Amino acid sequence: MGCGVALFLAGSAAFRHALRIGPERYRLGAAVACLAASWVGVALSVAAQMALLTLIVAAALVAERRAGARIDTVEA
């Protein structure tokens, strides 16, 4: 499951890079973290892995949003 989420985030980052619509580093970082989270599903449980993946994606989106807000205030 973690590999699928990582692939989605990497594809999303590539799409954003191609269209130049925002920073992709947060999504790429989250993709790497999701790959690492795959071991949680093996070691603990799938429910723990799903919770961790949700947390990783949410944290990346919040960080991306905050970085965008800082860029907007600097340019204004």
Secondary structure, 3 states (H helix, E strand, C coil): CHHHHHHHHHHHHHHHHHHCCCCCHHHHHHHHHHHHHHHHHHHCCHHHHHHHHHHHHHHHHHHHHHHHHHHHHHHC
